[in-house]
Structures are given as C-alpha cells and as structure tokens.
Amino acid sequence: MAAIGFNHVTVYGADVDELVEFYTRVFDLEQVQAPNLGVPAAWLRCGDGQLHLVHRETSAPRYHHFALTVDDFEKVYHLARAEDLFDEQLAPDDRLPMFELPDGSIQMYVRDPAGNLIEIDWPTASTLSDTVREQIVDRSDEHPQSKAQARAELFMTS
C-alpha cells in the first residue's frame, strides 16, 4: 500500500469567515461545499487538493506549516509587504523571511489571521525582479550544504 498524493491540509482558527476571506483574497482559492462537521468549517479548492478551515479555539503552532506554490510570486510578495504578513521571526537580522534553496527555488513565509504559518514557494529566483531578489537570503550562506544536500530539489521533476 502506498500513499499516492496529498488530499488536504486542515488549519484552525477562531474566525472561519476571516480565514476564508484571507485565503480567497490572497491566494485566489475557490470555496467549495463542506459537510456539516459540527463546528464552523469551510473547504477551499487548491489545485487538485483542498485547504480545510475549521473553527477551534486554539493557538496556531509556531513552526508547523504548509506550503503553497503560486502563479505570481511577486504579487503575493508585494501584498505581504503591504499588509505586514511576513513572519519576520524566521528571518535572519533585518531581512524578510525569504530563502533560496540550493536548487534555486524560493521559500517565503507569512502568517494568516489565525497565526498559521504558510510557506510560499517559487521554482527559481532568476525569474524574479531585482527588488525581490535583493531580499532573499541564500540558505547555503546560513547553513553550509554537503554535496548530497546541495542536490535537494523542492520541485520534484519525477
């Protein structure tokens, strides 16, 4: 028996409507019908998977996160700057929490209104503007990579 893919990720928050507004506005996710779970809940389509938003009176975990690949990284970057969405505690010094991995892919970290951590991924730094690229921290500068680690790929090609 083998897992063949991810179906959904569930995040919690005290205000499901606020979370729906955030994820539909920032990431253009489409709300789809959710069943009655006995608590307020909403389901959003994200590609072939779903994001489930469920009412719970609990704090978001500090480092647990899920990652989204977007079709316009710079648009999300500028929106995150304008709305102060960055999780700056994850960034070194006074930089933004944006990192280049050894394969050239980019990770950017933001928080939703409930405090859930979201990683936003982009396949290659070379396609981004100088304004955005100058904010990116090279993970290899922060953490030396072995030869094997330098071959890691965020975007799997096969």
mmCIF file of the C-alpha atoms, coordinates in Angstrom:
data_MODEL
# 
_entry.id   MODEL 
# 
loop_
_atom_site.group_PDB 
_atom_site.id 
_atom_site.type_symbol 
_atom_site.label_atom_id 
_atom_site.label_alt_id 
_atom_site.label_comp_id 
_atom_site.label_asym_id 
_atom_site.label_entity_id 
_atom_site.label_seq_id 
_atom_site.pdbx_PDB_ins_code 
_atom_site.Cartn_x 
_atom_site.Cartn_y 
_atom_site.Cartn_z 
_atom_site.occupancy 
_atom_site.B_iso_or_equiv 
_atom_site.pdbx_formal_charge 
_atom_site.auth_seq_id 
_atom_site.auth_comp_id 
_atom_site.auth_asym_id 
_atom_site.auth_atom_id 
_atom_site.pdbx_PDB_model_num 
ATOM 1   C CA . MET A 1 1   ? 0.000   0.000  0.000   1.00 0.00 ? 1   MET A CA 1 
ATOM 2   C CA . ALA A 1 2   ? 1.378   3.413  -0.950  1.00 0.00 ? 2   ALA A CA 1 
ATOM 3   C CA . ALA A 1 3   ? 0.185   6.977  -0.500  1.00 0.00 ? 3   ALA A CA 1 
ATOM 4   C CA . ILE A 1 4   ? -0.392  8.486  -3.950  1.00 0.00 ? 4   ILE A CA 1 
ATOM 5   C CA . GLY A 1 5   ? -0.846  12.161 -3.102  1.00 0.00 ? 5   GLY A CA 1 
ATOM 6   C CA . PHE A 1 6   ? -1.953  14.787 -0.656  1.00 0.00 ? 6   PHE A CA 1 
ATOM 7   C CA . ASN A 1 7   ? -5.696  15.340 -0.364  1.00 0.00 ? 7   ASN A CA 1 
ATOM 8   C CA . HIS A 1 8   ? -5.997  18.262 2.032   1.00 0.00 ? 8   HIS A CA 1 
ATOM 9   C CA . VAL A 1 9   ? -4.481  20.267 4.851   1.00 0.00 ? 9   VAL A CA 1 
ATOM 10  C CA . THR A 1 10  ? -6.566  21.494 7.790   1.00 0.00 ? 10  THR A CA 1 
ATOM 11  C CA . VAL A 1 11  ? -5.831  24.670 9.720   1.00 0.00 ? 11  VAL A CA 1 
ATOM 12  C CA . TYR A 1 12  ? -7.676  26.028 12.725  1.00 0.00 ? 12  TYR A CA 1 
ATOM 13  C CA . GLY A 1 13  ? -8.806  29.488 13.682  1.00 0.00 ? 13  GLY A CA 1 
ATOM 14  C CA . ALA A 1 14  ? -11.377 31.242 15.824  1.00 0.00 ? 14  ALA A CA 1 
ATOM 15  C CA . ASP A 1 15  ? -12.956 33.073 12.849  1.00 0.00 ? 15  ASP A CA 1 
ATOM 16  C CA . VAL A 1 16  ? -13.538 30.822 9.826   1.00 0.00 ? 16  VAL A CA 1 
ATOM 17  C CA . ASP A 1 17  ? -15.095 33.660 7.790   1.00 0.00 ? 17  ASP A CA 1 
ATOM 18  C CA . GLU A 1 18  ? -11.965 35.793 8.307   1.00 0.00 ? 18  GLU A CA 1 
ATOM 19  C CA . LEU A 1 19  ? -9.800  32.875 7.160   1.00 0.00 ? 19  LEU A CA 1 
ATOM 20  C CA . VAL A 1 20  ? -11.982 32.300 4.075   1.00 0.00 ? 20  VAL A CA 1 
ATOM 21  C CA . GLU A 1 21  ? -11.665 35.986 3.180   1.00 0.00 ? 21  GLU A CA 1 
ATOM 22  C CA . PHE A 1 22  ? -7.878  35.841 3.605   1.00 0.00 ? 22  PHE A CA 1 
ATOM 23  C CA . TYR A 1 23  ? -7.241  32.690 1.551   1.00 0.00 ? 23  TYR A CA 1 
ATOM 24  C CA . THR A 1 24  ? -9.657  33.612 -1.247  1.00 0.00 ? 24  THR A CA 1 
ATOM 25  C CA . ARG A 1 25  ? -8.227  37.148 -1.490  1.00 0.00 ? 25  ARG A CA 1 
ATOM 26  C CA . VAL A 1 26  ? -4.511  36.443 -1.078  1.00 0.00 ? 26  VAL A CA 1 
ATOM 27  C CA . PHE A 1 27  ? -4.279  33.088 -2.883  1.00 0.00 ? 27  PHE A CA 1 
ATOM 28  C CA . ASP A 1 28  ? -7.416  33.162 -5.062  1.00 0.00 ? 28  ASP A CA 1 
ATOM 29  C CA . LEU A 1 29  ? -8.613  29.813 -3.653  1.00 0.00 ? 29  LEU A CA 1 
ATOM 30  C CA . GLU A 1 30  ? -12.160 28.776 -4.539  1.00 0.00 ? 30  GLU A CA 1 
ATOM 31  C CA . GLN A 1 31  ? -14.608 27.943 -1.768  1.00 0.00 ? 31  GLN A CA 1 
ATOM 32  C CA . VAL A 1 32  ? -16.328 24.584 -2.290  1.00 0.00 ? 32  VAL A CA 1 
ATOM 33  C CA . GLN A 1 33  ? -19.081 22.914 -0.319  1.00 0.00 ? 33  GLN A CA 1 
ATOM 34  C CA . ALA A 1 34  ? -18.070 21.498 3.059   1.00 0.00 ? 34  ALA A CA 1 
ATOM 35  C CA . PRO A 1 35  ? -20.163 18.979 5.016   1.00 0.00 ? 35  PRO A CA 1 
ATOM 36  C CA . ASN A 1 36  ? -21.537 19.684 8.482   1.00 0.00 ? 36  ASN A CA 1 
ATOM 37  C CA . LEU A 1 37  ? -18.671 18.875 10.844  1.00 0.00 ? 37  LEU A CA 1 
ATOM 38  C CA . GLY A 1 38  ? -20.490 20.064 13.953  1.00 0.00 ? 38  GLY A CA 1 
ATOM 39  C CA . VAL A 1 39  ? -18.358 23.230 14.073  1.00 0.00 ? 39  VAL A CA 1 
ATOM 40  C CA . PRO A 1 40  ? -17.992 26.107 11.612  1.00 0.00 ? 40  PRO A CA 1 
ATOM 41  C CA . ALA A 1 41  ? -15.838 24.943 8.716   1.00 0.00 ? 41  ALA A CA 1 
ATOM 42  C CA . ALA A 1 42  ? -15.050 25.854 5.122   1.00 0.00 ? 42  ALA A CA 1 
ATOM 43  C CA . TRP A 1 43  ? -13.288 23.965 2.356   1.00 0.00 ? 43  TRP A CA 1 
ATOM 44  C CA . LEU A 1 44  ? -11.247 25.713 -0.324  1.00 0.00 ? 44  LEU A CA 1 
ATOM 45  C CA . ARG A 1 45  ? -10.003 24.185 -3.578  1.00 0.00 ? 45  ARG A CA 1 
ATOM 46  C CA . CYS A 1 46  ? -6.273  24.468 -4.197  1.00 0.00 ? 46  CYS A CA 1 
ATOM 47  C CA . GLY A 1 47  ? -5.315  22.777 -7.458  1.00 0.00 ? 47  GLY A CA 1 
ATOM 48  C CA . ASP A 1 48  ? -6.179  19.086 -7.072  1.00 0.00 ? 48  ASP A CA 1 
ATOM 49  C CA . GLY A 1 49  ? -6.266  19.368 -3.268  1.00 0.00 ? 49  GLY A CA 1 
ATOM 50  C CA . GLN A 1 50  ? -8.106  21.290 -0.633  1.00 0.00 ? 50  GLN A CA 1 
ATOM 51  C CA . LEU A 1 51  ? -7.470  23.550 2.326   1.00 0.00 ? 51  LEU A CA 1 
ATOM 52  C CA . HIS A 1 52  ? -9.905  22.922 5.190   1.00 0.00 ? 52  HIS A CA 1 
ATOM 53  C CA . LEU A 1 53  ? -10.546 25.778 7.598   1.00 0.00 ? 53  LEU A CA 1 
ATOM 54  C CA . VAL A 1 54  ? -12.097 24.704 10.893  1.00 0.00 ? 54  VAL A CA 1 
ATOM 55  C CA . HIS A 1 55  ? -13.202 26.678 13.940  1.00 0.00 ? 55  HIS A CA 1 
ATOM 56  C CA . ARG A 1 56  ? -11.140 25.812 17.003  1.00 0.00 ? 56  ARG A CA 1 
ATOM 57  C CA . GLU A 1 57  ? -10.229 27.962 19.986  1.00 0.00 ? 57  GLU A CA 1 
ATOM 58  C CA . THR A 1 58  ? -6.554  27.063 19.927  1.00 0.00 ? 58  THR A CA 1 
ATOM 59  C CA . SER A 1 59  ? -3.298  28.812 19.172  1.00 0.00 ? 59  SER A CA 1 
ATOM 60  C CA . ALA A 1 60  ? -1.550  28.104 15.892  1.00 0.00 ? 60  ALA A CA 1 
ATOM 61  C CA . PRO A 1 61  ? 1.601   26.003 16.248  1.00 0.00 ? 61  PRO A CA 1 
ATOM 62  C CA . ARG A 1 62  ? 4.727   28.136 15.976  1.00 0.00 ? 62  ARG A CA 1 
ATOM 63  C CA . TYR A 1 63  ? 6.558   26.190 13.263  1.00 0.00 ? 63  TYR A CA 1 
ATOM 64  C CA . HIS A 1 64  ? 4.041   23.752 11.785  1.00 0.00 ? 64  HIS A CA 1 
ATOM 65  C CA . HIS A 1 65  ? 3.241   24.957 8.296   1.00 0.00 ? 65  HIS A CA 1 
ATOM 66  C CA . PHE A 1 66  ? 2.008   24.035 4.870   1.00 0.00 ? 66  PHE A CA 1 
ATOM 67  C CA . ALA A 1 67  ? 3.361   25.235 1.554   1.00 0.00 ? 67  ALA A CA 1 
ATOM 68  C CA . LEU A 1 68  ? 1.619   26.707 -1.470  1.00 0.00 ? 68  LEU A CA 1 
ATOM 69  C CA . THR A 1 69  ? 3.057   27.173 -4.940  1.00 0.00 ? 69  THR A CA 1 
ATOM 70  C CA . VAL A 1 70  ? 1.642   30.336 -6.514  1.00 0.00 ? 70  VAL A CA 1 
ATOM 71  C CA . ASP A 1 71  ? 1.399   31.522 -10.114 1.00 0.00 ? 71  ASP A CA 1 
ATOM 72  C CA . ASP A 1 72  ? 2.563   35.090 -9.290  1.00 0.00 ? 72  ASP A CA 1 
ATOM 73  C CA . PHE A 1 73  ? 5.156   35.160 -6.522  1.00 0.00 ? 73  PHE A CA 1 
ATOM 74  C CA . GLU A 1 74  ? 5.805   38.896 -6.823  1.00 0.00 ? 74  GLU A CA 1 
ATOM 75  C CA . LYS A 1 75  ? 2.119   39.738 -6.423  1.00 0.00 ? 75  LYS A CA 1 
ATOM 76  C CA . VAL A 1 76  ? 1.998   37.775 -3.152  1.00 0.00 ? 76  VAL A CA 1 
ATOM 77  C CA . TYR A 1 77  ? 5.318   39.330 -2.062  1.00 0.00 ? 77  TYR A CA 1 
ATOM 78  C CA . HIS A 1 78  ? 4.005   42.881 -2.582  1.00 0.00 ? 78  HIS A CA 1 
ATOM 79  C CA . LEU A 1 79  ? 0.695   42.074 -0.866  1.00 0.00 ? 79  LEU A CA 1 
ATOM 80  C CA . ALA A 1 80  ? 2.586   40.524 2.081   1.00 0.00 ? 80  ALA A CA 1 
ATOM 81  C CA . ARG A 1 81  ? 4.714   43.675 2.390   1.00 0.00 ? 81  ARG A CA 1 
ATOM 82  C CA . ALA A 1 82  ? 1.690   45.990 2.165   1.00 0.00 ? 82  ALA A CA 1 
ATOM 83  C CA . GLU A 1 83  ? -0.278  44.020 4.764   1.00 0.00 ? 83  GLU A CA 1 
ATOM 84  C CA . ASP A 1 84  ? 2.659   43.103 7.037   1.00 0.00 ? 84  ASP A CA 1 
ATOM 85  C CA . LEU A 1 85  ? 2.040   39.363 6.680   1.00 0.00 ? 85  LEU A CA 1 
ATOM 86  C CA . PHE A 1 86  ? 5.669   38.228 6.905   1.00 0.00 ? 86  PHE A CA 1 
ATOM 87  C CA . ASP A 1 87  ? 6.758   36.059 9.814   1.00 0.00 ? 87  ASP A CA 1 
ATOM 88  C CA . GLU A 1 88  ? 9.863   38.098 10.489  1.00 0.00 ? 88  GLU A CA 1 
ATOM 89  C CA . GLN A 1 89  ? 10.918  35.944 13.461  1.00 0.00 ? 89  GLN A CA 1 
ATOM 90  C CA . LEU A 1 90  ? 12.015  33.318 10.936  1.00 0.00 ? 90  LEU A CA 1 
ATOM 91  C CA . ALA A 1 91  ? 14.331  35.730 9.116   1.00 0.00 ? 91  ALA A CA 1 
ATOM 92  C CA . PRO A 1 92  ? 17.946  36.448 9.990   1.00 0.00 ? 92  PRO A CA 1 
ATOM 93  C CA . ASP A 1 93  ? 18.837  40.000 11.014  1.00 0.00 ? 93  ASP A CA 1 
ATOM 94  C CA . ASP A 1 94  ? 16.551  42.623 9.461   1.00 0.00 ? 94  ASP A CA 1 
ATOM 95  C CA . ARG A 1 95  ? 15.840  40.611 6.306   1.00 0.00 ? 95  ARG A CA 1 
ATOM 96  C CA . LEU A 1 96  ? 12.464  39.292 5.225   1.00 0.00 ? 96  LEU A CA 1 
ATOM 97  C CA . PRO A 1 97  ? 11.756  35.562 5.668   1.00 0.00 ? 97  PRO A CA 1 
ATOM 98  C CA . MET A 1 98  ? 12.588  34.623 2.068   1.00 0.00 ? 98  MET A CA 1 
ATOM 99  C CA . PHE A 1 99  ? 15.150  31.966 1.319   1.00 0.00 ? 99  PHE A CA 1 
ATOM 100 C CA . GLU A 1 100 ? 16.827  30.489 -1.740  1.00 0.00 ? 100 GLU A CA 1 
ATOM 101 C CA . LEU A 1 101 ? 17.489  26.765 -1.587  1.00 0.00 ? 101 LEU A CA 1 
ATOM 102 C CA . PRO A 1 102 ? 20.466  25.100 -3.312  1.00 0.00 ? 102 PRO A CA 1 
ATOM 103 C CA . ASP A 1 103 ? 18.295  24.269 -6.356  1.00 0.00 ? 103 ASP A CA 1 
ATOM 104 C CA . GLY A 1 104 ? 17.466  27.981 -6.857  1.00 0.00 ? 104 GLY A CA 1 
ATOM 105 C CA . SER A 1 105 ? 13.880  27.673 -5.615  1.00 0.00 ? 105 SER A CA 1 
ATOM 106 C CA . ILE A 1 106 ? 12.470  30.258 -3.212  1.00 0.00 ? 106 ILE A CA 1 
ATOM 107 C CA . GLN A 1 107 ? 10.569  29.937 0.062   1.00 0.00 ? 107 GLN A CA 1 
ATOM 108 C CA . MET A 1 108 ? 8.713   32.899 1.608   1.00 0.00 ? 108 MET A CA 1 
ATOM 109 C CA . TYR A 1 109 ? 6.947   32.699 4.994   1.00 0.00 ? 109 TYR A CA 1 
ATOM 110 C CA . VAL A 1 110 ? 3.755   34.547 6.001   1.00 0.00 ? 110 VAL A CA 1 
ATOM 111 C CA . ARG A 1 111 ? 1.067   34.133 8.667   1.00 0.00 ? 111 ARG A CA 1 
ATOM 112 C CA . ASP A 1 112 ? -2.702  34.026 8.184   1.00 0.00 ? 112 ASP A CA 1 
ATOM 113 C CA . PRO A 1 113 ? -5.065  35.952 10.534  1.00 0.00 ? 113 PRO A CA 1 
ATOM 114 C CA . ALA A 1 114 ? -5.214  32.961 12.929  1.00 0.00 ? 114 ALA A CA 1 
ATOM 115 C CA . GLY A 1 115 ? -1.416  32.805 13.092  1.00 0.00 ? 115 GLY A CA 1 
ATOM 116 C CA . ASN A 1 116 ? -0.965  29.734 10.887  1.00 0.00 ? 116 ASN A CA 1 
ATOM 117 C CA . LEU A 1 117 ? 2.403   29.675 9.115   1.00 0.00 ? 117 LEU A CA 1 
ATOM 118 C CA . ILE A 1 118 ? 2.319   29.433 5.306   1.00 0.00 ? 118 ILE A CA 1 
ATOM 119 C CA . GLU A 1 119 ? 5.339   28.774 3.107   1.00 0.00 ? 119 GLU A CA 1 
ATOM 120 C CA . ILE A 1 120 ? 5.008   30.212 -0.382  1.00 0.00 ? 120 ILE A CA 1 
ATOM 121 C CA . ASP A 1 121 ? 7.187   28.503 -2.966  1.00 0.00 ? 121 ASP A CA 1 
ATOM 122 C CA . TRP A 1 122 ? 8.574   29.608 -6.338  1.00 0.00 ? 122 TRP A CA 1 
ATOM 123 C CA . PRO A 1 123 ? 10.691  27.457 -8.665  1.00 0.00 ? 123 PRO A CA 1 
ATOM 124 C CA . THR A 1 124 ? 13.541  29.840 -9.494  1.00 0.00 ? 124 THR A CA 1 
ATOM 125 C CA . ALA A 1 125 ? 14.958  33.098 -8.161  1.00 0.00 ? 125 ALA A CA 1 
ATOM 126 C CA . SER A 1 126 ? 16.259  34.074 -11.595 1.00 0.00 ? 126 SER A CA 1 
ATOM 127 C CA . THR A 1 127 ? 12.732  34.939 -12.799 1.00 0.00 ? 127 THR A CA 1 
ATOM 128 C CA . LEU A 1 128 ? 12.148  37.482 -10.023 1.00 0.00 ? 128 LEU A CA 1 
ATOM 129 C CA . SER A 1 129 ? 12.817  41.220 -10.150 1.00 0.00 ? 129 SER A CA 1 
ATOM 130 C CA . ASP A 1 130 ? 15.934  42.701 -8.581  1.00 0.00 ? 130 ASP A CA 1 
ATOM 131 C CA . THR A 1 131 ? 13.733  44.333 -5.921  1.00 0.00 ? 131 THR A CA 1 
ATOM 132 C CA . VAL A 1 132 ? 12.543  40.929 -4.725  1.00 0.00 ? 132 VAL A CA 1 
ATOM 133 C CA . ARG A 1 133 ? 15.819  39.054 -5.264  1.00 0.00 ? 133 ARG A CA 1 
ATOM 134 C CA . GLU A 1 134 ? 17.771  41.503 -3.086  1.00 0.00 ? 134 GLU A CA 1 
ATOM 135 C CA . GLN A 1 135 ? 15.553  40.498 -0.125  1.00 0.00 ? 135 GLN A CA 1 
ATOM 136 C CA . ILE A 1 136 ? 16.276  36.770 -0.484  1.00 0.00 ? 136 ILE A CA 1 
ATOM 137 C CA . VAL A 1 137 ? 18.659  35.029 1.907   1.00 0.00 ? 137 VAL A CA 1 
ATOM 138 C CA . ASP A 1 138 ? 20.704  32.173 0.447   1.00 0.00 ? 138 ASP A CA 1 
ATOM 139 C CA . ARG A 1 139 ? 20.196  29.204 2.794   1.00 0.00 ? 139 ARG A CA 1 
ATOM 140 C CA . SER A 1 140 ? 23.646  27.933 1.828   1.00 0.00 ? 140 SER A CA 1 
ATOM 141 C CA . ASP A 1 141 ? 25.181  31.107 3.289   1.00 0.00 ? 141 ASP A CA 1 
ATOM 142 C CA . GLU A 1 142 ? 23.352  30.493 6.565   1.00 0.00 ? 142 GLU A CA 1 
ATOM 143 C CA . HIS A 1 143 ? 23.778  26.705 6.638   1.00 0.00 ? 143 HIS A CA 1 
ATOM 144 C CA . PRO A 1 144 ? 26.600  25.028 4.675   1.00 0.00 ? 144 PRO A CA 1 
ATOM 145 C CA . GLN A 1 145 ? 25.379  22.205 2.414   1.00 0.00 ? 145 GLN A CA 1 
ATOM 146 C CA . SER A 1 146 ? 27.006  18.826 1.873   1.00 0.00 ? 146 SER A CA 1 
ATOM 147 C CA . LYS A 1 147 ? 27.246  17.567 -1.722  1.00 0.00 ? 147 LYS A CA 1 
ATOM 148 C CA . ALA A 1 148 ? 24.135  15.446 -1.157  1.00 0.00 ? 148 ALA A CA 1 
ATOM 149 C CA . GLN A 1 149 ? 22.208  18.315 0.444   1.00 0.00 ? 149 GLN A CA 1 
ATOM 150 C CA . ALA A 1 150 ? 23.170  20.621 -2.436  1.00 0.00 ? 150 ALA A CA 1 
ATOM 151 C CA . ARG A 1 151 ? 21.277  18.254 -4.779  1.00 0.00 ? 151 ARG A CA 1 
ATOM 152 C CA . ALA A 1 152 ? 17.968  18.640 -2.872  1.00 0.00 ? 152 ALA A CA 1 
ATOM 153 C CA . GLU A 1 153 ? 15.017  19.710 -5.041  1.00 0.00 ? 153 GLU A CA 1 
ATOM 154 C CA . LEU A 1 154 ? 11.922  21.452 -3.722  1.00 0.00 ? 154 LEU A CA 1 
ATOM 155 C CA . PHE A 1 155 ? 10.072  20.975 -7.004  1.00 0.00 ? 155 PHE A CA 1 
ATOM 156 C CA . MET A 1 156 ? 10.234  17.277 -7.854  1.00 0.00 ? 156 MET A CA 1 
ATOM 157 C CA . THR A 1 157 ? 10.606  16.648 -11.560 1.00 0.00 ? 157 THR A CA 1 
ATOM 158 C CA . SER A 1 158 ? 9.813   12.931 -11.497 1.00 0.00 ? 158 SER A CA 1 
# 
